[in-house]
């Protein structure tokens, strides 16, 4: 008998909570469906050449509007005040001219793409290191060039 009473109690509590959720949804409360939100493209380690442009790719898939920002070495740079770096429409970061000298390396570092949907949350991409090749750099640009090799067997 106690088991039957427990089943009825469970049935009525489920019925009541379903009615409350439906009532809240009708009134436009915070009950919402699933919103897909993920990176479709994440930045990768990049070798840039001093004086040339560089792009760190990032793209977010979502049905809701997404705000994309970038971190460099753990902080958000002010892209609005930077005449060399800008956010592209797909969320990628363009550095129009890579700057690099012995004592000034403003572009070299660790970058991360950060995407936010207001009232939902924020996701962060993997980190990507931008290394600058050329004079004044410890990296030899030519050590990263891959030459194709074809083997013909007769």
C-alpha positions in Angstrom: 0.0 0.0 0.0 2.8 2.4 0.8 4.4 1.6 -2.5 1.2 2.6 -4.4 1.0 5.8 -2.4 4.6 6.7 -3.3 3.9 6.1 -7.0 0.8 8.4 -6.9 2.9 11.1 -5.1 5.6 10.8 -7.7 3.0 11.0 -10.5 1.3 14.1 -9.1 4.6 15.9 -8.3 5.8 15.3 -11.9 2.4 16.5 -13.3 2.6 19.6 -11.1 6.2 20.5 -12.0 5.4 20.0 -15.7 2.5 22.4 -15.4 4.7 25.0 -13.6 7.4 24.7 -16.3 4.8 25.1 -19.0 3.3 28.1 -17.2 6.8 29.8 -16.9 7.6 29.1 -20.5 4.3 30.8 -21.5 5.3 33.9 -19.5 8.8 34.1 -21.1 10.8 33.1 -18.1 14.4 31.9 -18.1 13.4 28.4 -19.3 15.1 28.0 -22.7 16.2 25.3 -25.1 19.7 24.1 -25.9 21.9 26.7 -27.7 24.7 25.1 -29.6 27.9 27.1 -29.0 31.4 25.8 -30.1 34.5 26.7 -32.0 34.4 25.6 -35.6 38.0 26.9 -36.1 40.6 27.3 -33.4 43.9 29.1 -33.6 47.1 27.1 -34.2 50.8 27.9 -33.6 51.8 30.3 -36.3 55.2 31.3 -37.7 55.1 34.9 -38.9 57.6 36.9 -40.9 58.6 40.4 -39.7 57.1 43.1 -41.8 54.4 40.9 -43.3 50.8 40.3 -42.3 49.8 37.3 -40.0 46.4 35.8 -39.3 45.3 33.8 -36.3 42.1 32.0 -37.3 39.1 31.6 -35.1 35.4 31.0 -35.9 32.5 30.2 -33.6 29.3 28.2 -34.5 26.2 29.4 -32.8 22.6 30.3 -33.6 22.8 33.2 -31.1 24.9 36.4 -31.6 28.5 35.8 -30.4 31.1 38.4 -29.3 34.6 37.3 -30.1 37.7 38.8 -28.3 41.3 37.9 -28.2 43.8 37.5 -25.4 47.5 38.0 -25.8 49.7 36.6 -23.0 46.6 36.3 -20.8 45.3 39.8 -21.1 42.8 41.5 -23.5 44.6 44.0 -25.7 42.7 47.1 -26.8 42.1 46.3 -30.5 40.2 49.6 -31.0 43.3 51.6 -30.2 45.6 49.3 -32.2 46.2 50.4 -35.8 47.9 47.1 -36.8 45.6 44.5 -35.2 42.0 44.1 -36.0 39.2 41.6 -35.6 37.9 40.1 -38.9 34.2 39.4 -39.4 34.7 35.6 -38.9 36.4 36.2 -35.5 40.0 35.8 -36.8 42.7 38.2 -35.7 44.7 40.1 -38.4 48.0 41.6 -37.7 48.6 43.8 -40.7 52.3 44.2 -40.3 54.2 42.0 -37.8 56.7 44.1 -35.7 59.8 42.4 -34.3 63.2 43.7 -33.3 65.8 42.8 -30.7 64.2 44.9 -28.0 60.6 45.2 -29.3 58.5 42.1 -29.8 54.9 43.3 -29.4 53.3 40.6 -31.6 55.2 37.5 -30.5 53.4 35.6 -27.7 50.6 33.3 -26.8 47.1 34.1 -28.2 43.7 32.8 -27.3 40.3 33.4 -28.9 37.4 34.0 -26.4 33.8 33.8 -27.4 30.8 35.1 -25.4 27.0 34.8 -25.7 25.4 37.3 -23.4 23.3 35.7 -20.6 24.6 32.3 -21.6 28.4 32.1 -21.1 31.9 32.2 -22.4 34.2 29.7 -24.1 37.9 29.9 -24.6 39.9 28.3 -27.5 43.1 26.5 -27.2 46.2 28.7 -27.0 48.4 29.4 -30.0 51.9 30.7 -30.0 52.9 33.3 -32.6 56.6 33.2 -33.3 58.3 35.7 -35.5 61.1 34.6 -37.9 63.8 36.8 -39.4 66.7 38.9 -38.2 66.6 39.5 -34.5 64.7 36.3 -33.9 66.0 33.0 -32.5 64.0 31.2 -35.1 65.5 30.4 -38.5 62.7 31.0 -41.0 64.2 28.5 -43.4 64.0 25.6 -41.0 60.2 25.6 -41.3 60.0 25.5 -45.1 58.8 22.1 -46.4 60.0 21.1 -49.9 57.9 18.6 -51.8 59.7 15.4 -52.8 58.4 13.0 -55.4 59.6 9.5 -56.0 59.1 7.9 -59.4 59.5 4.2 -59.8 59.9 2.8 -63.3 
